[in-house]
């Protein structure tokens, strides 16, 4: 019987927690091959250093988009801490 190094692979739950995503999002990334993982006896394991390809950026770039889509430019700028040059 061969054993895997304990710190080399993560479960879906552990990986999801480490990248601040839902488990459903991780499963979808595994199915669409945007994330490398291995399915062993029905259980996914993910290399600890795996990188999710094409992930949405969660660094605030989408802040204010709702206001912008509604045509509220001042609300968009306010949410982002910006203002128009006068």
C-alpha positions as CSV (number, residue, x, y, z in Angstrom):
1,X,0.0,0.0,0.0
2,X,1.3,3.4,-1.0
3,X,0.8,6.5,1.2
4,X,0.5,10.1,0.0
5,X,2.4,12.8,1.9
6,X,0.0,14.5,4.2
7,X,1.0,18.1,3.3
8,X,1.2,17.6,-0.5
9,X,-2.6,17.2,-1.2
10,X,-5.7,18.9,0.1
11,X,-9.4,17.9,0.2
12,X,-11.9,19.9,-1.8
13,X,-13.1,21.5,1.5
14,X,-9.5,22.4,2.5
15,X,-8.6,23.8,-0.9
16,X,-11.9,25.8,-1.0
17,X,-11.2,27.3,2.4
18,X,-7.7,28.3,1.4
19,X,-8.8,30.1,-1.8
20,X,-12.0,31.6,-0.3
21,X,-14.3,29.8,-2.7
22,X,-17.3,27.4,-2.3
23,X,-16.8,23.7,-2.6
24,X,-19.3,23.8,-5.5
25,X,-17.0,26.2,-7.3
26,X,-14.0,23.9,-6.7
27,X,-15.9,20.9,-8.0
28,X,-16.9,22.8,-11.2
29,X,-13.3,23.9,-11.7
30,X,-12.1,20.3,-11.4
31,X,-14.8,19.1,-13.9
32,X,-13.9,21.8,-16.4
33,X,-10.2,21.2,-15.9
34,X,-9.4,24.7,-14.7
35,X,-8.0,23.1,-11.6
36,X,-5.7,20.0,-11.5
37,X,-6.8,17.3,-9.2
38,X,-7.1,13.5,-9.0
39,X,-10.2,11.5,-8.3
40,X,-9.5,8.4,-6.3
41,X,-12.3,6.0,-5.4
42,X,-14.8,8.9,-5.8
43,X,-12.9,11.4,-3.7
44,X,-11.0,14.3,-5.2
45,X,-7.6,15.3,-3.9
46,X,-5.9,18.5,-5.1
47,X,-2.2,19.3,-5.0
48,X,-1.5,21.8,-2.3
49,X,0.3,24.1,-4.8
50,X,-2.4,23.8,-7.5
51,X,-3.4,27.1,-9.2
52,X,-7.0,27.7,-10.3
53,X,-6.9,28.9,-13.9
54,X,-9.3,31.7,-15.0
55,X,-10.5,32.5,-11.5
56,X,-12.5,35.7,-10.9
57,X,-10.4,38.3,-9.1
58,X,-11.8,39.1,-5.7
59,X,-9.7,42.1,-5.0
60,X,-12.4,44.7,-5.3
61,X,-12.4,45.3,-9.0
62,X,-16.1,44.5,-9.2
63,X,-17.1,47.0,-6.5
64,X,-19.7,49.4,-7.8
65,X,-20.6,47.5,-11.0
66,X,-24.2,47.3,-10.0
67,X,-24.4,51.1,-9.7
68,X,-22.5,51.5,-13.0
69,X,-24.9,49.1,-14.8
70,X,-27.9,51.1,-13.4
71,X,-26.3,54.3,-14.9
72,X,-25.3,55.7,-11.6
73,X,-21.7,56.9,-12.3
74,X,-21.5,59.0,-9.1
75,X,-22.5,55.9,-7.0
76,X,-20.0,53.8,-8.8
77,X,-17.2,56.3,-8.2
78,X,-18.2,56.8,-4.6
79,X,-18.1,53.0,-3.9
80,X,-14.6,52.9,-5.3
81,X,-13.4,55.9,-3.4
82,X,-13.0,58.0,-6.6
83,X,-14.4,61.3,-7.9
84,X,-14.5,63.0,-11.3
85,X,-11.9,65.6,-12.1
86,X,-13.3,69.1,-12.2
